[in-house]
Amino acid sequence: MAIQAMMHHGLTKGQRKEWRRKGYATANLYGNGIGSLQLLVPVREVMDRIIQQGGRRKAILQLRVAEGSERVYRARVQEIQRHLTAHDPIHFDLHVSG
């Protein structure tokens, strides 16, 4: 089952903090032929999928992104950025695979 991601086009610091309070983190999805997409993803769902698949290095996520029309991307987690003191995930770098 794919994780529902939302596109955004630049958020202010205050907007990012508000989305984090709602359980979302920012993410960049990039790869061959798609450029770079700025997304908001539900942290709990992403982390649950990573753990279920044996960790960040092995996990392949399916992301459903509405960008005019809905598309599903398969992506590997390249990096997880965490809050300095709380250690909660605040940003994901995702690379489209195959």
N, C-alpha and C positions, 0 to 999 in steps of 0.2 A: 504494500500500500504506500502510495506516494505522500510525502510531506507537502502540505500546502504552504507555499512561499508567496510573499507579496513584493512587488517591485516598488522601489522608491527612487526618487531623483534628487538625492541630497537632503540630509536632515541636519537641523541645528543640534547643538549639544543638548539643549533642553528636550528636544523631540526624541533624541536617542535615549535619554534617561527615562522619559515617560514610557517609551516602548519596552525598555528593560524591566520597568515595574510591572508591565503587563505580561512579561514572560517571553519577550522576543529579543533577538540579537540581530545585529547587522551581518550581512554576508556578501562576499563578492563571488560570483560564479563566472568563470572564464574558461576559455579553451578554444580549440580550432574552429574558426568560422562563426563564433558568436560574439566576439569582442569581450566586453565585461558587463555583467548585469549586477546592479546593486539591489540587494534583497533584504527583506526582513523574514526571519525564520523562527519558529517556536523552539526555544532552547531545549525544553524538556523532551520533545519528540526527537530532535536531532541527537541529543546525548543518549537517549534510550536506544536508538537504532545503532549508534556507534558501539555501545556496550554489548548489545545483543549480537553484534557481528564480530566481536573479539578485539575491539580497540580501533583507534584512529587509523592505524596503518592498513588495516584490512577492510574497513567499512566502505561500502558503496551505497550512497543514498540516492533515492529517487525523489526528485523535487518536481512538484506541479506548479508551474509559474503561469499566471495570467498576464500576458503581454499583448493585449489585443485579442489574440486567441490563446487558448490554453495549450501549453507544451509541457512535456515531461522530460526532464534531463536526468541522466545517471551521472553522479559525480563522486569523486573521492575527496576526502577531507585532507587538505594540504597543511593547514595550520589552524589552531584554536588559540585565540587571544583571550586571556583571562583578566578579570579585575585585579588590581594590584594587591588589595588587602582581603577582599571577600573571596577571591579565586573563582568567582562565577564566570562562565563563558560570556564574553561580550561581543565577539566577532569571529566569524568563520571564513576561511579562504577555501573555496571549493573549485575543483578542476573537473571539467566535463571529461568523462571516460567513454571511450568507444562509442 
